[in-house]
Amino acid sequence: MKNILKSILGLFVLSTISNADAPMLQPVPFSSIKPLIGKGKPIMLEFGSTSCHSCQVMGRLLHKIKAKNPKSNIYFIDIYKDMDASIAYGVQIIPTQVYLDGKGEVVEKHMGVIKENGLNAKLQKMGIINDK
């Protein structure tokens, strides 16, 4: 059992290191996102920091998703540069994902890292990305 756990941990570390050079979704000032909120399209706000490891993992995943869905409303907000937005959305830990409906209302909030398949499903369900 101990060897199995070591193997799993080793694979996790290797996958994290091998993916470390992948591009990350870059932070966007909240002031440039604010005019889009409540204009009929759902939005995902990813609150985090470029120095946080878990946020980097999410940032790389979001970059990959955004590359496949360039018109999607997925935005990374650096909590240290946009502290007021972080407070307004009740961010307590990072990373935190906030999902807004077309009216700008918070419909769901998730704290922590999400696996790719779960995140894709959530973004499709919310209408933030297309099914394909």
A tleap script that builds the chain and sets N, CA, C and O, in Angstrom:
source leaprc.protein.ff14SB
mol = sequence {
  NMET LYS ASN ILE LEU LYS SER ILE LEU GLY
  LEU PHE VAL LEU SER THR ILE SER ASN ALA
  ASP ALA PRO MET LEU GLN PRO VAL PRO PHE
  SER SER ILE LYS PRO LEU ILE GLY LYS GLY
  LYS PRO ILE MET LEU GLU PHE GLY SER THR
  SER CYS HIE SER CYS GLN VAL MET GLY ARG
  LEU LEU HIE LYS ILE LYS ALA LYS ASN PRO
  LYS SER ASN ILE TYR PHE ILE ASP ILE TYR
  LYS ASP MET ASP ALA SER ILE ALA TYR GLY
  VAL GLN ILE ILE PRO THR GLN VAL TYR LEU
  ASP GLY LYS GLY GLU VAL VAL GLU LYS HIE
  MET GLY VAL ILE LYS GLU ASN GLY LEU ASN
  ALA LYS LEU GLN LYS MET GLY ILE ILE ASN
  ASP CLYS
}
set mol.1.N position { 0.834 -1.200 0.000 }
set mol.1.CA position { 0.000 0.000 0.000 }
set mol.1.C position { 0.872 1.255 0.000 }
set mol.1.O position { 0.586 2.222 -0.707 }
set mol.2.N position { 1.928 1.229 0.793 }
set mol.2.CA position { 2.830 2.371 0.879 }
set mol.2.C position { 3.494 2.652 -0.475 }
set mol.2.O position { 3.646 3.809 -0.867 }
set mol.3.N position { 3.890 1.582 -1.190 }
set mol.3.CA position { 4.509 1.744 -2.508 }
set mol.3.C position { 3.524 2.294 -3.530 }
set mol.3.O position { 3.903 3.071 -4.406 }
set mol.4.N position { 2.262 1.891 -3.420 }
set mol.4.CA position { 1.235 2.405 -4.330 }
set mol.4.C position { 1.058 3.905 -4.114 }
set mol.4.O position { 0.976 4.668 -5.076 }
set mol.5.N position { 1.001 4.325 -2.858 }
set mol.5.CA position { 0.860 5.748 -2.559 }
set mol.5.C position { 2.060 6.538 -3.065 }
set mol.5.O position { 1.897 7.638 -3.591 }
set mol.6.N position { 3.269 5.987 -2.911 }
set mol.6.CA position { 4.467 6.656 -3.424 }
set mol.6.C position { 4.402 6.789 -4.936 }
set mol.6.O position { 4.772 7.827 -5.484 }
set mol.7.N position { 3.931 5.741 -5.620 }
set mol.7.CA position { 3.812 5.783 -7.080 }
set mol.7.C position { 2.813 6.840 -7.528 }
set mol.7.O position { 3.069 7.588 -8.472 }
set mol.8.N position { 1.680 6.898 -6.847 }
set mol.8.CA position { 0.658 7.889 -7.190 }
set mol.8.C position { 1.192 9.296 -6.966 }
set mol.8.O position { 1.014 10.178 -7.807 }
set mol.9.N position { 1.843 9.500 -5.836 }
set mol.9.CA position { 2.418 10.812 -5.536 }
set mol.9.C position { 3.476 11.171 -6.572 }
set mol.9.O position { 3.541 12.315 -7.021 }
set mol.10.N position { 4.297 10.212 -6.950 }
set mol.10.CA position { 5.325 10.443 -7.956 }
set mol.10.C position { 4.731 10.850 -9.291 }
set mol.10.O position { 5.230 11.768 -9.942 }
set mol.11.N position { 3.668 10.173 -9.703 }
set mol.11.CA position { 3.004 10.527 -10.956 }
set mol.11.C position { 2.419 11.929 -10.897 }
set mol.11.O position { 2.484 12.681 -11.869 }
set mol.12.N position { 1.845 12.276 -9.743 }
set mol.12.CA position { 1.278 13.617 -9.578 }
set mol.12.C position { 2.373 14.672 -9.707 }
set mol.12.O position { 2.208 15.670 -10.408 }
set mol.13.N position { 3.488 14.441 -9.027 }
set mol.13.CA position { 4.597 15.396 -9.072 }
set mol.13.C position { 5.128 15.513 -10.497 }
set mol.13.O position { 5.359 16.621 -10.980 }
set mol.14.N position { 5.324 14.383 -11.173 }
set mol.14.CA position { 5.816 14.414 -12.550 }
set mol.14.C position { 4.852 15.141 -13.476 }
set mol.14.O position { 5.281 15.924 -14.324 }
set mol.15.N position { 3.559 14.893 -13.324 }
set mol.15.CA position { 2.589 15.569 -14.191 }
set mol.15.C position { 2.558 17.060 -13.919 }
set mol.15.O position { 2.362 17.854 -14.839 }
set mol.16.N position { 2.750 17.449 -12.668 }
set mol.16.CA position { 2.777 18.862 -12.316 }
set mol.16.C position { 4.015 19.530 -12.894 }
set mol.16.O position { 3.937 20.627 -13.446 }
set mol.17.N position { 5.163 18.861 -12.763 }
set mol.17.CA position { 6.403 19.424 -13.277 }
set mol.17.C position { 6.381 19.490 -14.797 }
set mol.17.O position { 6.769 20.505 -15.377 }
set mol.18.N position { 5.935 18.430 -15.446 }
set mol.18.CA position { 5.922 18.402 -16.906 }
set mol.18.C position { 4.967 19.444 -17.474 }
set mol.18.O position { 5.156 19.894 -18.604 }
set mol.19.N position { 3.964 19.831 -16.728 }
set mol.19.CA position { 2.978 20.801 -17.179 }
set mol.19.C position { 3.336 22.218 -16.725 }
set mol.19.O position { 2.636 23.176 -17.054 }
set mol.20.N position { 4.437 22.346 -15.962 }
set mol.20.CA position { 4.794 23.632 -15.369 }
set mol.20.C position { 5.125 24.695 -16.414 }
set mol.20.O position { 4.965 25.887 -16.148 }
set mol.21.N position { 5.582 24.286 -17.594 }
set mol.21.CA position { 5.931 25.253 -18.631 }
set mol.21.C position { 4.752 25.645 -19.509 }
set mol.21.O position { 4.876 26.526 -20.359 }
set mol.22.N position { 3.611 24.997 -19.307 }
set mol.22.CA position { 2.427 25.317 -20.101 }
set mol.22.C position { 1.989 26.750 -19.790 }
set mol.22.O position { 2.109 27.203 -18.651 }
set mol.23.N position { 1.485 27.458 -20.795 }
set mol.23.CA position { 1.048 28.836 -20.547 }
set mol.23.C position { -0.155 28.890 -19.607 }
set mol.23.O position { -0.971 27.971 -19.544 }
set mol.24.N position { -0.227 29.979 -18.897 }
set mol.24.CA position { -1.278 30.198 -17.908 }
set mol.24.C position { -2.194 31.320 -18.393 }
set mol.24.O position { -1.733 32.260 -19.041 }
set mol.25.N position { -3.467 31.226 -18.088 }
set mol.25.CA position { -4.383 32.321 -18.384 }
set mol.25.C position { -3.903 33.545 -17.606 }
set mol.25.O position { -3.715 33.483 -16.391 }
set mol.26.N position { -3.712 34.629 -18.299 }
set mol.26.CA position { -3.150 35.822 -17.670 }
set mol.26.C position { -4.215 36.635 -16.932 }
set mol.26.O position { -5.368 36.695 -17.361 }
set mol.27.N position { -3.819 37.260 -15.819 }
set mol.27.CA position { -4.771 38.092 -15.072 }
set mol.27.C position { -5.269 39.265 -15.909 }
set mol.27.O position { -4.545 39.830 -16.728 }
set mol.28.N position { -6.524 39.605 -15.673 }
set mol.28.CA position { -7.165 40.731 -16.341 }
set mol.28.C position { -7.675 41.662 -15.242 }
set mol.28.O position { -8.246 41.191 -14.258 }
set mol.29.N position { -7.482 42.962 -15.390 }
set mol.29.CA position { -8.012 43.885 -14.379 }
set mol.29.C position { -9.542 43.772 -14.287 }
set mol.29.O position { -10.226 43.721 -15.309 }
set mol.30.N position { -10.059 43.735 -13.083 }
set mol.30.CA position { -11.504 43.619 -12.898 }
set mol.30.C position { -12.235 44.790 -13.549 }
set mol.30.O position { -13.367 44.637 -14.008 }
set mol.31.N position { -11.598 45.950 -13.590 }
set mol.31.CA position { -12.237 47.128 -14.203 }
set mol.31.C position { -12.573 46.893 -15.674 }
set mol.31.O position { -13.506 47.504 -16.195 }
set mol.32.N position { -11.825 46.015 -16.354 }
set mol.32.CA position { -12.128 45.737 -17.766 }
set mol.32.C position { -13.201 44.658 -17.918 }
set mol.32.O position { -13.799 44.526 -18.986 }
set mol.33.N position { -13.445 43.894 -16.865 }
set mol.33.CA position { -14.468 42.841 -16.891 }
set mol.33.C position { -15.815 43.378 -16.427 }
set mol.33.O position { -16.864 42.960 -16.917 }
set mol.34.N position { -15.776 44.299 -15.488 }
set mol.34.CA position { -17.000 44.810 -14.865 }
set mol.34.C position { -18.069 45.255 -15.866 }
set mol.34.O position { -19.245 44.970 -15.644 }
set mol.35.N position { -17.710 45.948 -16.966 }
set mol.35.CA position { -18.743 46.355 -17.929 }
set mol.35.C position { -19.435 45.179 -18.634 }
set mol.35.O position { -20.520 45.352 -19.189 }
set mol.36.N position { -18.824 43.993 -18.618 }
set mol.36.CA position { -19.404 42.822 -19.284 }
set mol.36.C position { -20.419 42.096 -18.404 }
set mol.36.O position { -21.254 41.343 -18.903 }
set mol.37.N position { -20.343 42.325 -17.104 }
set mol.37.CA position { -21.189 41.599 -16.151 }
set mol.37.C position { -22.630 42.087 -16.254 }
set mol.37.O position { -22.902 43.288 -16.236 }
set mol.38.N position { -23.544 41.126 -16.363 }
set mol.38.CA position { -24.964 41.447 -16.432 }
set mol.38.C position { -25.443 41.860 -17.806 }
set mol.38.O position { -26.529 42.424 -17.941 }
set mol.39.N position { -24.653 41.589 -18.820 }
set mol.39.CA position { -25.012 41.978 -20.192 }
set mol.39.C position { -25.562 40.811 -21.005 }
set mol.39.O position { -25.519 40.833 -22.235 }
set mol.40.N position { -26.086 39.776 -20.311 }
set mol.40.CA position { -26.748 38.682 -21.012 }
set mol.40.C position { -25.926 37.424 -21.208 }
set mol.40.O position { -26.470 36.394 -21.606 }
set mol.41.N position { -24.628 37.479 -20.939 }
set mol.41.CA position { -23.790 36.297 -21.126 }
set mol.41.C position { -23.214 35.845 -19.783 }
set mol.41.O position { -22.785 36.668 -18.973 }
set mol.42.N position { -23.211 34.529 -19.555 }
set mol.42.CA position { -22.615 34.022 -18.320 }
set mol.42.C position { -21.093 34.204 -18.331 }
set mol.42.O position { -20.456 34.232 -19.384 }
set mol.43.N position { -20.547 34.324 -17.141 }
set mol.43.CA position { -19.116 34.605 -16.976 }
set mol.43.C position { -18.556 33.729 -15.862 }
set mol.43.O position { -19.233 33.448 -14.873 }
set mol.44.N position { -17.309 33.302 -16.039 }
set mol.44.CA position { -16.575 32.639 -14.965 }
set mol.44.C position { -15.424 33.545 -14.549 }
set mol.44.O position { -14.619 33.975 -15.374 }
set mol.45.N position { -15.365 33.821 -13.260 }
set mol.45.CA position { -14.266 34.591 -12.700 }
set mol.45.C position { -13.400 33.643 -11.878 }
set mol.45.O position { -13.887 33.010 -10.942 }
set mol.46.N position { -12.139 33.546 -12.219 }
set mol.46.CA position { -11.182 32.726 -11.475 }
set mol.46.C position { -10.354 33.672 -10.622 }
set mol.46.O position { -9.568 34.457 -11.152 }
set mol.47.N position { -10.521 33.607 -9.310 }
set mol.47.CA position { -9.758 34.444 -8.396 }
set mol.47.C position { -8.556 33.664 -7.903 }
set mol.47.O position { -8.689 32.537 -7.426 }
set mol.48.N position { -7.375 34.268 -8.021 }
set mol.48.CA position { -6.167 33.591 -7.573 }
set mol.48.C position { -4.979 34.524 -7.607 }
set mol.48.O position { -5.116 35.747 -7.616 }
set mol.49.N position { -3.809 33.913 -7.628 }
set mol.49.CA position { -2.558 34.652 -7.660 }
set mol.49.C position { -1.580 33.900 -8.552 }
set mol.49.O position { -1.588 32.670 -8.588 }
set mol.50.N position { -0.749 34.625 -9.262 }
set mol.50.CA position { 0.228 33.982 -10.130 }
set mol.50.C position { 1.323 33.278 -9.334 }
set mol.50.O position { 2.067 32.477 -9.899 }
set mol.51.N position { 1.437 33.557 -8.046 }
set mol.51.CA position { 2.460 32.914 -7.212 }
set mol.51.C position { 1.934 31.698 -6.458 }
set mol.51.O position { 2.706 31.023 -5.779 }
set mol.52.N position { 0.661 31.407 -6.559 }
set mol.52.CA position { 0.026 30.280 -5.859 }
set mol.52.C position { 0.073 29.042 -6.760 }
set mol.52.O position { -0.376 29.094 -7.905 }
set mol.53.N position { 0.612 27.935 -6.252 }
set mol.53.CA position { 0.752 26.731 -7.061 }
set mol.53.C position { -0.603 26.221 -7.572 }
set mol.53.O position { -0.735 25.933 -8.762 }
set mol.54.N position { -1.590 26.107 -6.714 }
set mol.54.CA position { -2.910 25.625 -7.136 }
set mol.54.C position { -3.536 26.567 -8.167 }
set mol.54.O position { -4.229 26.124 -9.083 }
set mol.55.N position { -3.288 27.853 -8.010 }
set mol.55.CA position { -3.798 28.838 -8.967 }
set mol.55.C position { -3.100 28.680 -10.316 }
set mol.55.O position { -3.719 28.870 -11.364 }
set mol.56.N position { -1.827 28.337 -10.291 }
set mol.56.CA position { -1.093 28.096 -11.528 }
set mol.56.C position { -1.658 26.882 -12.252 }
set mol.56.O position { -1.802 26.889 -13.474 }
set mol.57.N position { -1.978 25.834 -11.488 }
set mol.57.CA position { -2.589 24.638 -12.079 }
set mol.57.C position { -3.901 25.018 -12.764 }
set mol.57.O position { -4.146 24.638 -13.909 }
set mol.58.N position { -4.737 25.771 -12.054 }
set mol.58.CA position { -6.010 26.204 -12.640 }
set mol.58.C position { -5.771 27.149 -13.815 }
set mol.58.O position { -6.477 27.075 -14.821 }
set mol.59.N position { -4.791 28.029 -13.700 }
set mol.59.CA position { -4.490 28.979 -14.770 }
set mol.59.C position { -4.079 28.291 -16.059 }
set mol.59.O position { -4.454 28.722 -17.149 }
set mol.60.N position { -3.298 27.207 -15.930 }
set mol.60.CA position { -2.897 26.451 -17.124 }
set mol.60.C position { -4.109 25.738 -17.736 }
set mol.60.O position { -4.267 25.702 -18.956 }
set mol.61.N position { -4.950 25.179 -16.885 }
set mol.61.CA position { -6.147 24.506 -17.367 }
set mol.61.C position { -7.082 25.504 -18.058 }
set mol.61.O position { -7.609 25.220 -19.134 }
set mol.62.N position { -7.282 26.649 -17.453 }
set mol.62.CA position { -8.161 27.666 -18.043 }
set mol.62.C position { -7.594 28.216 -19.352 }
set mol.62.O position { -8.350 28.530 -20.271 }
set mol.63.N position { -6.282 28.333 -19.438 }
set mol.63.CA position { -5.648 28.777 -20.683 }
set mol.63.C position { -5.961 27.781 -21.794 }
set mol.63.O position { -6.297 28.172 -22.912 }
set mol.64.N position { -5.850 26.502 -21.481 }
set mol.64.CA position { -6.138 25.438 -22.454 }
set mol.64.C position { -7.598 25.496 -22.916 }
set mol.64.O position { -7.883 25.378 -24.108 }
set mol.65.N position { -8.506 25.677 -21.972 }
set mol.65.CA position { -9.934 25.745 -22.297 }
set mol.65.C position { -10.237 27.005 -23.104 }
set mol.65.O position { -10.980 26.955 -24.085 }
set mol.66.N position { -9.665 28.125 -22.694 }
set mol.66.CA position { -9.901 29.390 -23.393 }
set mol.66.C position { -9.323 29.350 -24.813 }
set mol.66.O position { -9.884 29.956 -25.726 }
set mol.67.N position { -8.206 28.640 -25.005 }
set mol.67.CA position { -7.619 28.506 -26.343 }
set mol.67.C position { -8.578 27.762 -27.277 }
set mol.67.O position { -8.642 28.063 -28.469 }
set mol.68.N position { -9.313 26.802 -26.744 }
set mol.68.CA position { -10.282 26.051 -27.545 }
set mol.68.C position { -11.598 26.818 -27.704 }
set mol.68.O position { -12.371 26.549 -28.624 }
set mol.69.N position { -11.848 27.770 -26.808 }
set mol.69.CA position { -13.090 28.552 -26.798 }
set mol.69.C position { -12.735 30.033 -26.633 }
set mol.69.O position { -13.035 30.627 -25.597 }
set mol.70.N position { -12.101 30.631 -27.640 }
set mol.70.CA position { -11.564 31.994 -27.479 }
set mol.70.C position { -12.592 33.073 -27.160 }
set mol.70.O position { -12.243 34.108 -26.593 }
set mol.71.N position { -13.852 32.845 -27.516 }
set mol.71.CA position { -14.875 33.862 -27.241 }
set mol.71.C position { -15.547 33.672 -25.886 }
set mol.71.O position { -16.464 34.414 -25.532 }
set mol.72.N position { -15.088 32.675 -25.131 }
set mol.72.CA position { -15.703 32.399 -23.828 }
set mol.72.C position { -15.371 33.498 -22.822 }
set mol.72.O position { -14.311 34.121 -22.881 }
set mol.73.N position { -16.289 33.715 -21.916 }
set mol.73.CA position { -16.111 34.710 -20.868 }
set mol.73.C position { -15.503 34.053 -19.631 }
set mol.73.O position { -16.181 33.837 -18.627 }
set mol.74.N position { -14.213 33.741 -19.727 }
set mol.74.CA position { -13.446 33.157 -18.630 }
set mol.74.C position { -12.324 34.128 -18.322 }
set mol.74.O position { -11.533 34.470 -19.202 }
set mol.75.N position { -12.252 34.574 -17.073 }
set mol.75.CA position { -11.273 35.588 -16.709 }
set mol.75.C position { -10.564 35.230 -15.413 }
set mol.75.O position { -11.177 34.738 -14.465 }
set mol.76.N position { -9.259 35.487 -15.391 }
set mol.76.CA position { -8.434 35.285 -14.199 }
set mol.76.C position { -8.208 36.637 -13.543 }
set mol.76.O position { -7.731 37.573 -14.185 }
set mol.77.N position { -8.547 36.738 -12.273 }
set mol.77.CA position { -8.386 37.981 -11.528 }
set mol.77.C position { -7.365 37.761 -10.419 }
set mol.77.O position { -7.533 36.877 -9.579 }
set mol.78.N position { -6.321 38.555 -10.419 }
set mol.78.CA position { -5.277 38.477 -9.390 }
set mol.78.C position { -5.796 39.174 -8.132 }
set mol.78.O position { -6.068 40.375 -8.138 }
set mol.79.N position { -5.928 38.404 -7.061 }
set mol.79.CA position { -6.515 38.968 -5.838 }
set mol.79.C position { -5.678 40.091 -5.241 }
set mol.79.O position { -6.213 40.950 -4.539 }
set mol.80.N position { -4.380 40.099 -5.506 }
set mol.80.CA position { -3.526 41.150 -4.949 }
set mol.80.C position { -3.635 42.453 -5.730 }
set mol.80.O position { -3.351 43.526 -5.198 }
set mol.81.N position { -4.044 42.362 -6.984 }
set mol.81.CA position { -4.213 43.565 -7.806 }
set mol.81.C position { -5.655 44.065 -7.777 }
set mol.81.O position { -5.907 45.246 -8.016 }
set mol.82.N position { -6.598 43.176 -7.487 }
set mol.82.CA position { -8.020 43.525 -7.453 }
set mol.82.C position { -8.651 43.040 -6.153 }
set mol.82.O position { -9.588 42.241 -6.154 }
set mol.83.N position { -8.118 43.540 -5.054 }
set mol.83.CA position { -8.585 43.109 -3.740 }
set mol.83.C position { -10.058 43.449 -3.506 }
set mol.83.O position { -10.779 42.677 -2.875 }
set mol.84.N position { -10.508 44.602 -4.011 }
set mol.84.CA position { -11.909 45.001 -3.823 }
set mol.84.C position { -12.862 43.999 -4.478 }
set mol.84.O position { -13.899 43.664 -3.904 }
set mol.85.N position { -12.517 43.522 -5.672 }
set mol.85.CA position { -13.351 42.530 -6.358 }
set mol.85.C position { -13.354 41.225 -5.575 }
set mol.85.O position { -14.394 40.579 -5.442 }
set mol.86.N position { -12.202 40.839 -5.061 }
set mol.86.CA position { -12.100 39.611 -4.268 }
set mol.86.C position { -13.000 39.683 -3.043 }
set mol.86.O position { -13.689 38.718 -2.713 }
set mol.87.N position { -12.993 40.807 -2.384 }
set mol.87.CA position { -13.831 41.002 -1.196 }
set mol.87.C position { -15.306 41.014 -1.593 }
set mol.87.O position { -16.138 40.398 -0.927 }
set mol.88.N position { -15.622 41.713 -2.672 }
set mol.88.CA position { -17.017 41.812 -3.124 }
set mol.88.C position { -17.620 40.443 -3.441 }
set mol.88.O position { -18.811 40.223 -3.222 }
set mol.89.N position { -16.802 39.524 -3.954 }
set mol.89.CA position { -17.288 38.188 -4.295 }
set mol.89.C position { -17.033 37.168 -3.189 }
set mol.89.O position { -17.223 35.969 -3.394 }
set mol.90.N position { -16.608 37.634 -2.032 }
set mol.90.CA position { -16.465 36.758 -0.863 }
set mol.90.C position { -15.384 35.700 -0.995 }
set mol.90.O position { -15.527 34.598 -0.466 }
set mol.91.N position { -14.307 36.024 -1.695 }
set mol.91.CA position { -13.212 35.070 -1.863 }
set mol.91.C position { -12.466 34.936 -0.541 }
set mol.91.O position { -11.971 35.918 0.012 }
set mol.92.N position { -12.395 33.701 -0.042 }
set mol.92.CA position { -11.725 33.433 1.227 }
set mol.92.C position { -10.451 32.629 1.051 }
set mol.92.O position { -9.500 32.796 1.815 }
set mol.93.N position { -10.423 31.751 0.042 }
set mol.93.CA position { -9.213 31.002 -0.273 }
set mol.93.C position { -9.024 31.041 -1.783 }
set mol.93.O position { -9.956 31.322 -2.536 }
set mol.94.N position { -7.800 30.754 -2.209 }
set mol.94.CA position { -7.533 30.719 -3.645 }
set mol.94.C position { -6.983 29.356 -4.017 }
set mol.94.O position { -6.268 28.731 -3.234 }
set mol.95.N position { -7.316 28.901 -5.204 }
set mol.95.CA position { -8.177 29.527 -6.194 }
set mol.95.C position { -9.656 29.383 -5.845 }
set mol.95.O position { -10.065 28.423 -5.192 }
set mol.96.N position { -10.436 30.342 -6.288 }
set mol.96.CA position { -11.899 30.302 -6.165 }
set mol.96.C position { -12.497 30.659 -7.513 }
set mol.96.O position { -12.109 31.648 -8.135 }
set mol.97.N position { -13.443 29.850 -7.958 }
set mol.97.CA position { -14.149 30.110 -9.206 }
set mol.97.C position { -15.549 30.619 -8.872 }
set mol.97.O position { -16.268 30.022 -8.071 }
set mol.98.N position { -15.918 31.729 -9.500 }
set mol.98.CA position { -17.239 32.315 -9.315 }
set mol.98.C position { -17.932 32.308 -10.678 }
set mol.98.O position { -17.400 32.810 -11.668 }
set mol.99.N position { -19.133 31.724 -10.702 }
set mol.99.CA position { -19.916 31.619 -11.936 }
set mol.99.C position { -21.072 32.602 -11.855 }
set mol.99.O position { -21.861 32.581 -10.910 }
set mol.100.N position { -21.159 33.467 -12.868 }
set mol.100.CA position { -22.216 34.478 -12.931 }
set mol.100.C position { -23.142 34.168 -14.091 }
set mol.100.O position { -22.697 33.763 -15.165 }
set mol.101.N position { -24.438 34.362 -13.867 }
set mol.101.CA position { -25.381 34.176 -14.969 }
set mol.101.C position { -25.404 35.435 -15.833 }
set mol.101.O position { -24.666 36.385 -15.573 }
set mol.102.N position { -26.242 35.439 -16.848 }
set mol.102.CA position { -26.323 36.568 -17.772 }
set mol.102.C position { -26.780 37.865 -17.138 }
set mol.102.O position { -26.579 38.942 -17.698 }
set mol.103.N position { -27.398 37.764 -15.964 }
set mol.103.CA position { -27.838 38.964 -15.238 }
set mol.103.C position { -26.761 39.480 -14.290 }
set mol.103.O position { -26.914 40.534 -13.671 }
set mol.104.N position { -25.667 38.721 -14.183 }
set mol.104.CA position { -24.581 39.131 -13.294 }
set mol.104.C position { -24.709 38.582 -11.887 }
set mol.104.O position { -23.935 38.947 -11.002 }
set mol.105.N position { -25.685 37.705 -11.675 }
set mol.105.CA position { -25.892 37.110 -10.360 }
set mol.105.C position { -24.971 35.903 -10.166 }
set mol.105.O position { -24.756 35.120 -11.090 }
set mol.106.N position { -24.432 35.765 -8.956 }
set mol.106.CA position { -23.615 34.605 -8.632 }
set mol.106.C position { -24.539 33.396 -8.538 }
set mol.106.O position { -25.469 33.374 -7.732 }
set mol.107.N position { -24.271 32.391 -9.371 }
set mol.107.CA position { -25.091 31.182 -9.348 }
set mol.107.C position { -24.359 30.024 -8.689 }
set mol.107.O position { -24.975 29.062 -8.231 }
set mol.108.N position { -23.038 30.132 -8.649 }
set mol.108.CA position { -22.269 29.085 -7.992 }
set mol.108.C position { -20.868 29.595 -7.704 }
set mol.108.O position { -20.341 30.461 -8.402 }
set mol.109.N position { -20.279 29.033 -6.655 }
set mol.109.CA position { -18.909 29.372 -6.290 }
set mol.109.C position { -18.222 28.079 -5.866 }
set mol.109.O position { -18.804 27.266 -5.148 }
set mol.110.N position { -16.990 27.895 -6.309 }
set mol.110.CA position { -16.206 26.709 -5.950 }
set mol.110.C position { -14.833 27.154 -5.466 }
set mol.110.O position { -14.195 28.013 -6.075 }
set mol.111.N position { -14.390 26.562 -4.369 }
set mol.111.CA position { -13.067 26.885 -3.842 }
set mol.111.C position { -12.134 25.701 -4.065 }
set mol.111.O position { -12.466 24.569 -3.714 }
set mol.112.N position { -10.974 25.959 -4.646 }
set mol.112.CA position { -9.991 24.925 -4.883 }
set mol.112.C position { -9.833 24.605 -6.358 }
set mol.112.O position { -10.398 25.270 -7.226 }
set mol.113.N position { -9.045 23.563 -6.615 }
set mol.113.CA position { -8.767 23.121 -7.979 }
set mol.113.C position { -9.876 22.190 -8.446 }
set mol.113.O position { -10.418 21.412 -7.660 }
set mol.114.N position { -10.210 22.274 -9.727 }
set mol.114.CA position { -11.200 21.395 -10.340 }
set mol.114.C position { -10.496 20.613 -11.444 }
set mol.114.O position { -9.679 21.170 -12.177 }
set mol.115.N position { -10.807 19.341 -11.563 }
set mol.115.CA position { -10.251 18.538 -12.654 }
set mol.115.C position { -10.838 19.003 -13.981 }
set mol.115.O position { -11.935 19.558 -14.029 }
set mol.116.N position { -10.092 18.767 -15.053 }
set mol.116.CA position { -10.467 19.265 -16.379 }
set mol.116.C position { -11.857 18.812 -16.817 }
set mol.116.O position { -12.647 19.630 -17.289 }
set mol.117.N position { -12.166 17.529 -16.671 }
set mol.117.CA position { -13.470 17.059 -17.147 }
set mol.117.C position { -14.613 17.684 -16.350 }
set mol.117.O position { -15.653 18.008 -16.924 }
set mol.118.N position { -14.441 17.858 -15.057 }
set mol.118.CA position { -15.463 18.497 -14.236 }
set mol.118.C position { -15.635 19.970 -14.578 }
set mol.118.O position { -16.752 20.485 -14.610 }
set mol.119.N position { -14.526 20.635 -14.831 }
set mol.119.CA position { -14.587 22.051 -15.181 }
set mol.119.C position { -15.238 22.240 -16.552 }
set mol.119.O position { -16.075 23.125 -16.728 }
set mol.120.N position { -14.855 21.413 -17.515 }
set mol.120.CA position { -15.486 21.501 -18.838 }
set mol.120.C position { -16.993 21.294 -18.743 }
set mol.120.O position { -17.768 22.031 -19.352 }
set mol.121.N position { -17.402 20.287 -17.976 }
set mol.121.CA position { -18.836 20.013 -17.806 }
set mol.121.C position { -19.543 21.210 -17.176 }
set mol.121.O position { -20.628 21.592 -17.615 }
set mol.122.N position { -18.939 21.795 -16.156 }
set mol.122.CA position { -19.530 22.951 -15.478 }
set mol.122.C position { -19.650 24.135 -16.436 }
set mol.122.O position { -20.693 24.786 -16.487 }
set mol.123.N position { -18.598 24.416 -17.189 }
set mol.123.CA position { -18.617 25.544 -18.118 }
set mol.123.C position { -19.631 25.337 -19.239 }
set mol.123.O position { -20.263 26.294 -19.686 }
set mol.124.N position { -19.790 24.100 -19.693 }
set mol.124.CA position { -20.806 23.794 -20.712 }
set mol.124.C position { -22.200 23.969 -20.133 }
set mol.124.O position { -23.066 24.576 -20.763 }
set mol.125.N position { -22.418 23.440 -18.941 }
set mol.125.CA position { -23.729 23.538 -18.288 }
set mol.125.C position { -24.130 24.997 -18.071 }
set mol.125.O position { -25.297 25.359 -18.216 }
set mol.126.N position { -23.148 25.826 -17.723 }
set mol.126.CA position { -23.424 27.235 -17.448 }
set mol.126.C position { -23.556 28.043 -18.743 }
set mol.126.O position { -23.981 29.197 -18.705 }
set mol.127.N position { -23.195 27.447 -19.897 }
set mol.127.CA position { -23.272 28.156 -21.166 }
set mol.127.C position { -22.091 29.077 -21.404 }
set mol.127.O position { -22.177 29.997 -22.217 }
set mol.128.N position { -20.986 28.840 -20.706 }
set mol.128.CA position { -19.801 29.680 -20.846 }
set mol.128.C position { -18.948 29.195 -22.012 }
set mol.128.O position { -18.304 30.001 -22.683 }
set mol.129.N position { -18.937 27.879 -22.262 }
set mol.129.CA position { -18.269 27.332 -23.435 }
set mol.129.C position { -19.268 26.480 -24.216 }
set mol.129.O position { -20.305 26.071 -23.694 }
set mol.130.N position { -18.929 26.223 -25.480 }
set mol.130.CA position { -19.759 25.385 -26.338 }
set mol.130.C position { -19.529 23.926 -26.007 }
set mol.130.O position { -18.553 23.581 -25.341 }
set mol.131.N position { -20.422 23.070 -26.470 }
set mol.131.CA position { -20.306 21.634 -26.234 }
set mol.131.C position { -19.111 21.031 -26.942 }
set mol.131.O position { -18.684 19.940 -26.565 }
set mol.132.N position { -18.557 21.675 -27.934 }
set mol.132.CA position { -17.469 21.089 -28.704 }
set mol.132.C position { -16.212 21.861 -28.562 }
set mol.132.O position { -15.195 21.497 -29.151 }
savepdb mol mol.pdb
quit
